Amino acid sequence: MLHIAKTSLNMLQTVEDQDQVEVLWIAAITALRGVGHVLAKVDKYSNTILSQKIDDWWIDLNKNKTIDKNRIFFDFIDKERNDTIKVLSIHYDKGMQDILIIEDINEKEAYFVNDVIPQLIYIPMTDGYYEGEDIRDLIEMAIEWWEKQIEELKR
């Protein structure tokens, strides 16, 4: 699942179409939450030592929902997946269609691009704890958080 989130993030770095942003957002956020489901429903049963570690990890995670290191899970991964998948409420700024592009600063040439998001444009969250943060930065933070969690579970 983590590889799907990483692929979605890589594609979001260069996407130019609003519809593609939405598809990649849904893929990334669903995959990020799916990592936890795979841990709990698949990896947990691969061996007894790992099973207990995963159980303890989930208990600890749920006891510590508000500490900074776990906010990315509860206030981004879990919240955004639930809102996106269960009620189709997307919390990033989708109103980026009419963007003024300065083509030549010296000649003051400018134009508007309709339904196109130029590469690397800012796509901020519009709600919640991470309001104002670019979605790609948050996806990257979530991937790094999962990688750290998985590494700790392997020890």
Rosetta silent file (secondary structure, phi, psi, omega in degrees, C-alpha in Angstrom):
SEQUENCE: MLHIAKTSLNMLQTVEDQDQVEVLWIAAITALRGVGHVLAKVDKYSNTILSQKIDDWWIDLNKNKTIDKNRIFFDFIDKERNDTIKVLSIHYDKGMQDILIIEDINEKEAYFVNDVIPQLIYIPMTDGYYEGEDIRDLIEMAIEWWEKQIEELKR
SCORE:     score description
SCORE:     0.000 S_00000001
   1 L     0.000  -36.716 -178.115    0.000    0.000    0.000 S_00000001
   2 H   -63.581  -34.710  178.505    2.813    2.389    0.785 S_00000001
   3 H   -65.210  -29.776  176.874    4.157    2.053   -2.758 S_00000001
   4 H   -69.409  -41.977  176.726    0.784    3.235   -4.086 S_00000001
   5 H   -62.110  -42.258  179.089    0.952    6.324   -1.877 S_00000001
   6 H   -64.448  -42.089  178.482    4.508    6.990   -3.076 S_00000001
   7 H   -64.795  -42.769  177.613    3.514    6.589   -6.720 S_00000001
   8 H   -60.503  -43.873  178.430    0.535    8.896   -6.225 S_00000001
   9 H   -61.284  -46.332  178.617    2.790   11.488   -4.610 S_00000001
  10 H   -58.632  -41.005  179.409    5.284   11.272   -7.473 S_00000001
  11 H   -69.936  -35.452  178.147    2.485   11.762   -9.980 S_00000001
  12 H   -65.720  -21.944 -179.752    1.041   14.684   -7.984 S_00000001
  13 L   -68.049  -24.237 -175.910    4.377   16.477   -8.311 S_00000001
  14 L  -125.665    4.106 -177.436    3.846   16.962  -12.056 S_00000001
  15 L   -64.137  146.733 -179.380    0.091   16.692  -12.592 S_00000001
  16 L  -126.584    2.745 -176.456   -1.544   19.455  -14.603 S_00000001
  17 E  -121.217  130.898 -177.077   -5.226   18.479  -14.593 S_00000001
  18 H   -58.593  -40.955  178.757   -7.642   19.088  -11.700 S_00000001
  19 H   -62.047  -38.408  177.979   -9.476   15.779  -12.255 S_00000001
  20 H   -66.983  -35.658  176.257   -6.166   13.933  -12.076 S_00000001
  21 H   -58.869  -45.775 -178.768   -5.352   15.701   -8.803 S_00000001
  22 H   -62.767  -44.387  178.881   -8.584   14.390   -7.325 S_00000001
  23 H   -62.462  -45.242 -179.147   -7.954   10.826   -8.494 S_00000001
  24 H   -68.125  -34.817  175.270   -4.379   10.872   -7.186 S_00000001
  25 H   -61.134  -49.360 -179.629   -5.542   12.401   -3.891 S_00000001
  26 H   -62.407  -41.887  177.877   -8.077    9.611   -3.389 S_00000001
  27 H   -61.978  -46.920 -177.093   -5.474    6.988   -4.309 S_00000001
  28 H   -64.965  -48.937 -175.020   -2.864    8.451   -1.953 S_00000001
  29 H   -68.352  -35.832  177.582   -5.120    8.974    1.047 S_00000001
  30 H   -69.024  -42.453  178.838   -6.755    5.559    0.652 S_00000001
  31 H   -65.354  -40.815  179.475   -3.402    3.828    0.310 S_00000001
  32 H   -61.267  -41.317  178.069   -1.992    5.666    3.331 S_00000001
  33 H   -73.361  -32.158  179.487   -4.878    4.481    5.496 S_00000001
  34 H   -61.900  -27.828  177.859   -4.681    1.039    3.904 S_00000001
  35 H   -56.888  -44.878  179.225   -1.184    0.560    5.333 S_00000001
  36 H   -65.343  -38.239  178.337   -2.714    0.388    8.809 S_00000001
  37 H   -65.314  -41.036  178.159   -5.401   -2.030    7.674 S_00000001
  38 H   -64.206  -41.480  176.589   -2.798   -4.347    6.138 S_00000001
  39 H   -57.661  -47.244 -174.776   -0.792   -4.231    9.380 S_00000001
  40 H   -76.380  -29.574 -172.146   -3.855   -5.132   11.445 S_00000001
  41 H  -111.089  -13.298 -179.593   -5.451   -7.661    9.127 S_00000001
  42 L  -123.413  -62.848 -175.010   -2.574   -9.290    7.231 S_00000001
  43 H   -61.404  -34.054 -179.594    0.863   -8.655    8.732 S_00000001
  44 H   -56.509  -31.622 -175.739   -0.375   -9.252   12.263 S_00000001
  45 H   -95.133    6.296 -178.848   -1.019  -12.882   11.403 S_00000001
  46 L   -76.011  -31.177  171.830    2.332  -13.568    9.754 S_00000001
  47 L  -162.289  159.469 -172.854    3.959  -14.544   13.086 S_00000001
  48 H   -69.334  -34.218  179.209    3.182  -14.391   16.801 S_00000001
  49 H   -65.549  -47.116  179.086    5.986  -11.983   17.732 S_00000001
  50 H   -64.575  -36.330  179.753    4.891   -9.483   15.095 S_00000001
  51 H   -58.267  -47.523  179.793    1.267  -10.004   16.098 S_00000001
  52 H   -67.014  -39.950  177.787    1.884   -8.840   19.662 S_00000001
  53 H   -60.720  -43.871 -179.224    4.017   -5.907   18.507 S_00000001
  54 H   -66.330  -42.957  176.467    1.284   -4.733   16.157 S_00000001
  55 H   -58.683  -47.651  179.676   -1.383   -5.081   18.863 S_00000001
  56 H   -63.005  -39.490  179.879    0.752   -3.108   21.315 S_00000001
  57 H   -62.380  -46.718  179.629    1.524   -0.511   18.665 S_00000001
  58 H   -62.234  -41.846  178.666   -2.180    0.064   17.877 S_00000001
  59 H   -61.199  -47.401  179.315   -3.027    0.338   21.574 S_00000001
  60 H   -62.605  -43.299  179.388   -0.229    2.844   22.116 S_00000001
  61 H   -59.179  -46.190 -177.832   -1.196    4.814   19.004 S_00000001
  62 H   -71.859  -24.343  175.389   -4.824    5.085   20.108 S_00000001
  63 H   -75.693  -23.208 -173.043   -3.819    6.128   23.630 S_00000001
  64 L  -120.743   49.908 -176.425   -1.673    8.935   22.218 S_00000001
  65 L   -64.965  -31.367 -171.710   -3.872   10.490   19.530 S_00000001
  66 L   -99.537   -2.125  177.673   -2.994   14.084   20.302 S_00000001
  67 L   -73.807  148.779 -171.806    0.779   13.937   20.661 S_00000001
  68 H   -51.969  -42.512 -175.037    2.580   15.653   17.802 S_00000001
  69 H   -66.304  -20.378 -178.384    4.192   12.545   16.323 S_00000001
  70 H  -103.198   -5.385 -178.753    0.784   10.861   15.867 S_00000001
  71 H   -59.750  -35.462 -178.891   -1.195   13.850   14.588 S_00000001
  72 H   -60.674  -33.452  177.710   -0.320   12.990   10.991 S_00000001
  73 H   -73.332  -54.804 -172.930   -2.197    9.698   11.408 S_00000001
  74 H   -76.780  -38.276 -174.780   -5.308   10.938   13.222 S_00000001
  75 H   -95.273   -4.126  175.845   -5.616   14.467   11.823 S_00000001
  76 H  -129.996  -68.869 -174.390   -4.600   13.680    8.263 S_00000001
  77 H   -56.184  -58.187 -175.245   -4.431   10.009    7.210 S_00000001
  78 H   -69.261  -47.369 -178.063   -7.464    8.748    9.122 S_00000001
  79 H   -62.395  -49.306 -176.282   -9.557   11.922    8.954 S_00000001
  80 H   -69.240  -36.878  176.244   -9.021   12.617    5.278 S_00000001
  81 H   -63.442  -46.671 -179.867   -9.577    9.009    4.217 S_00000001
  82 H   -61.298  -47.750 -178.894  -12.821    8.865    6.218 S_00000001
  83 H   -65.878  -40.788 -177.818  -14.063   12.208    4.911 S_00000001
  84 H   -70.573  -48.422 -173.761  -13.014   11.504    1.318 S_00000001
  85 H   -81.984  -39.784 -174.251  -14.221    7.923    1.032 S_00000001
  86 H   -83.488  -32.899 -177.718  -17.229    7.892    3.353 S_00000001
  87 H  -131.088    9.697 -178.863  -18.804   11.281    2.579 S_00000001
  88 L    46.138   48.258  175.283  -16.837   12.560   -0.456 S_00000001
  89 L  -108.657  107.507 -175.868  -15.767   15.659    1.430 S_00000001
  90 L  -101.491  126.970 -172.475  -12.416   16.743    0.039 S_00000001
  91 L  -105.836   38.507  169.469  -10.476   19.271    2.101 S_00000001
  92 E  -122.006  160.972 -175.172   -7.995   20.708   -0.346 S_00000001
  93 L   -74.605  106.340  178.638   -8.466   23.801   -2.471 S_00000001
  94 L   -92.136    0.073 -177.070  -10.024   22.657   -5.730 S_00000001
  95 L   -89.009   41.223 -175.461  -10.651   26.226   -6.845 S_00000001
  96 L   -99.704   12.495 -171.616   -7.337   26.536   -8.631 S_00000001
  97 L   -68.128  -40.365 -177.826   -8.719   26.490  -12.188 S_00000001
  98 L   -99.194   91.407 -175.059   -8.354   30.182  -13.069 S_00000001
  99 E  -112.953  130.663  176.744   -4.720   30.875  -12.365 S_00000001
 100 E   -80.834  125.760  179.504   -2.859   33.910  -13.598 S_00000001
 101 E  -113.738  126.046  174.356    0.430   32.915  -15.163 S_00000001
 102 E   -91.001  110.903 -177.277    3.147   35.489  -15.775 S_00000001
 103 E   -82.789  -41.521 -177.477    4.915   34.270  -18.897 S_00000001
 104 E  -140.689  103.992 -176.255    7.410   37.102  -19.336 S_00000001
 105 L   -61.801  -33.975 -179.796    7.970   39.490  -16.437 S_00000001
 106 L   -70.708  -40.350 -179.596    9.891   41.963  -18.612 S_00000001
 107 L   -89.692   -5.902 -179.371    7.197   42.185  -21.284 S_00000001
 108 L    58.478   35.284  175.831    4.422   41.883  -18.669 S_00000001
 109 E   -82.374  131.346 -179.764    2.765   39.124  -20.689 S_00000001
 110 E  -144.777  155.778  176.589    0.216   37.229  -18.681 S_00000001
 111 E  -154.018  162.672  176.146   -2.623   34.828  -19.309 S_00000001
 112 E  -101.874  142.357  177.789   -5.140   32.717  -17.427 S_00000001
 113 E  -109.667  125.487  179.239   -5.083   28.953  -17.569 S_00000001
 114 L  -100.019  133.777  176.991   -8.430   27.211  -17.284 S_00000001
 115 L    58.274   24.460  177.905   -8.702   23.742  -15.758 S_00000001
 116 E  -130.206  133.384  175.488   -4.941   23.357  -15.650 S_00000001
 117 L  -107.970  111.158  179.681   -2.762   23.309  -12.583 S_00000001
 118 L   -59.226  151.914  179.675    0.804   24.225  -13.493 S_00000001
 119 L   -52.178  135.173  175.094    3.524   21.944  -12.195 S_00000001
 120 L    67.637   20.765  175.617    4.396   22.504   -8.534 S_00000001
 121 L   -72.024  154.393 -179.880    1.528   24.899   -7.787 S_00000001
 122 L   -73.169  123.652  177.376    0.419   25.187   -4.173 S_00000001
 123 L  -122.205   89.480 -172.518   -2.576   22.936   -3.356 S_00000001
 124 E   -82.877  151.440  168.487   -3.487   23.764    0.252 S_00000001
 125 E   -69.698  145.191 -176.975   -5.662   21.926    2.723 S_00000001
 126 L  -111.431    3.628 -174.426   -8.740   23.998    3.500 S_00000001
 127 L  -156.018  156.329  170.727   -9.803   22.459    6.796 S_00000001
 128 L    85.010 -170.220 -175.333   -8.558   20.819    9.954 S_00000001
 129 L   -58.328  -35.237 -176.581   -5.298   20.710   11.845 S_00000001
 130 L   -99.925   21.617  179.226   -3.194   20.961    8.682 S_00000001
 131 L   -53.367  132.306  179.694   -5.167   23.784    7.038 S_00000001
 132 L    94.215  -16.034  178.453   -2.913   25.747    4.692 S_00000001
 133 L   -80.375  143.228  177.415   -0.383   22.936    4.205 S_00000001
 134 E   -68.885  137.329 -176.623    0.213   21.682    0.667 S_00000001
 135 H   -60.483  -33.522 -178.985   -1.318   18.250    0.133 S_00000001
 136 H   -69.259  -36.800  176.682    1.889   16.883   -1.355 S_00000001
 137 H   -63.732  -40.008  179.973    3.877   17.913    1.708 S_00000001
 138 H   -69.227  -40.417  176.920    1.345   16.158    3.930 S_00000001
 139 H   -61.788  -42.808  178.058    1.347   12.990    1.844 S_00000001
 140 H   -62.757  -42.587  176.821    5.135   12.974    2.040 S_00000001
 141 H   -61.278  -40.385 -179.369    5.004   13.477    5.833 S_00000001
 142 H   -67.151  -40.187  176.781    2.500   10.621    6.106 S_00000001
 143 H   -61.645  -47.309  179.076    4.692    8.298    4.040 S_00000001
 144 H   -62.094  -38.497  177.952    7.690    9.124    6.232 S_00000001
 145 H   -62.390  -46.631  178.855    5.584    8.556    9.367 S_00000001
 146 H   -63.007  -42.219  179.095    4.511    5.116    8.127 S_00000001
 147 H   -59.498  -40.496  177.550    8.072    4.197    7.174 S_00000001
 148 H   -65.692  -42.764 -179.988    9.189    5.080   10.700 S_00000001
 149 H   -62.733  -44.770 -178.721    6.350    3.101   12.287 S_00000001
 150 H   -65.033  -41.738  178.454    7.087    0.031   10.151 S_00000001
 151 H   -61.347  -42.454  178.788   10.812    0.263   10.916 S_00000001
 152 H   -65.925  -35.983  178.504   10.076    0.383   14.653 S_00000001
 153 H   -68.871  -27.963  179.923    7.766   -2.627   14.389 S_00000001
 154 H   -74.939  -20.032 -177.541   10.526   -4.636   12.686 S_00000001
 155 L   -72.452    0.000    0.000   12.934   -4.136   15.595 S_00000001
